[in-house]
């Protein structure tokens, strides 16, 4: 009985362990959504008028850092 269960479940578990990580890695809607929103925020700041002291430029730099971190997170899950 146990041997039968092992023979049936073994391939199922193996297939799941191979397919599930690929599905989880490929599907990262929150990370991609965050990346899109950061890119939109950067575009808005770039379009904003100068004269905000250095705050606008600093904010753009921080967004660039955040974009890089999100991209690293997406790549790490691949």
N, C-alpha and C positions, 0 to 999 in steps of 0.2 A: 504494500500500500504506500509506504513512504517513498519507495523507489519510483512508483508511478507518479506520485505528486512531484517529485524532483524532476522527473523526465518532462513533465508537462510545464511546470512553473519555471524551470531553468531557462528555457529559451525566451519565455515571456519576460522574465526579470532582466535578462541580458538585453533584449530588444528595447525595453523601457529605459534601461540605464544608458543605452547609446542614443536613443532618440530624445528623451526628455531634456537633457542639458542643451542640445542643439535648439530645441524649441524655446527654451527659456532664454538662451543667449540671443537668439534672433529677434525675439519679441520684447522690446524695451520701450513701450510707448511713453512712459513717464520721462525717461532720459531723453528721448528724441523730442518730446514736447518741451522739456526744459531748455534744450539746446535751441529750439526755434524761438522760444520766448526771450532767451538771452540775446540772440542775434537781432531780434526785433527791437529790444531795448537799446542795444548798441547803435542801431540805425537811427533811432529816435534821438539819442544823445548826439550823434554825429550831425544830425540835421538841425539841432538846437543852435541858437545864436551863441556866439562867443560872449565873454564878459561875465562869466560865472566864477571869477577868480580861477583857481586851478581845479575846482570841484568837478566840472564836466570832464576834463581830461583825466582826472584821477578815477572817476566813475567808469570811463571807457576802459582804462587799464585794468580795473578790477573785474569788469565784465569779460575782458579778454582772458584773464586768469580763470574765471569761472567756466568759460567756454572750453578752455584747455582741459580743466579737470573733468568736466562732463564727457568730453571726447575720450579722455583716458579711461573713464568708467565704462563707457560703451565698449571700447576696445578690450578692456580687461575681461569683459564678460563673453567675449567671442571665443 
